[in-house]
Amino acid sequence: MDDRGELAFEYTPLPMSPMTVAELLLLGIVTLAAPLALPPELWPLGGACFLPLVAVLLWALLQRPSRTRIHALGIEVSLPLWRRLLRQRAWIPWSEVRNVFPSMYEVAGSAMSPFASSAGTLVHTGLGVEATDGRRTTVRFLPGSIRGFRSESPGYTYAMAAVRSVFRDLGRPLVTDVRPYSDEEVLRMHEEARRPLLRMGTIVLAFLLPPTIVAVSVAVAGWLGVAVDLPFVVAVLALAAAPPLASMRYTLGKSRRRNWLLSELAKHEEATRSRA
């Protein structure tokens, strides 16, 4: 193993994300309560009723993260178990890093929430590490308290302080390669980043259309004498799922754009601070 230098900071992530814990609780209650509500001849459905719970447990195991370690000569980023099994690289020496800056991301899939999409997503702050070849890695820190537009957890605060100390000893700034932005561009980026991902009216329409589509389709089928068989039901459900799926897909794209804008602004501010 290469000499990584003195250990400056070590962070142990939560073994499971809040979303995974919620899924386990929901599936656990539904799976264990269903046999009590179903007739005896349907229990335990040949064991199939336990498959969703087993799948989520396996997913949680494969997502178990490793520790983040900041050394004098590089950083070992946290990776989930499945990426470690694939032998993906976790160690990044500082000599291969051109920028370290605050990088934004959503917490627990909040970008897909209809209400978060309308009011602004729950933006969290991680450690962005940009390599010389252009690869960008975001080291996440959870949990954290929410303060204003962005959330900076204690883990992120200590990690950034450790990185600043290491780079000060190396005699180099955190950001060495950044596109210059004018004051007008910075103001426009801030304005765009604070816009709702989707308006509330659009979200309500997207999520109220599915039951309307199903009801109208069944009513029209009865009026025309069309049999409500399995192909008809599948086609109607696929049509009803289109509006919310399109809404979530659009929201996810806007969320990624917002995170990029906030990260670029943070990188620009860090470069400006270093020059000052």
ABEGO torsion letter per residue (X at the ends): XBBAEBBABBBBBBABBAAAAAAAAAAAAAAAAAAAABBAAAOAGGGAAAAAAAAAAAAAAAABBBBBBBBAAEBBBBBBAAAAAAGBBABBBAAABABBBBBBBBBGGAAABAAAAAAEBBBBBBBBBBBAAGBBBBBBBOBBBBBEABBBBAAAAAAAAAAAAAAAAAGBBABABBBBBBAAAAAAAAAAAABBABBAAAAAAAAAAAAAAAAAAAAAAAAAGBBBBAAAAAAAAAAAAAAAAAAAAAAAAAAAAAAAAAAAAAAAAAAAAAAX
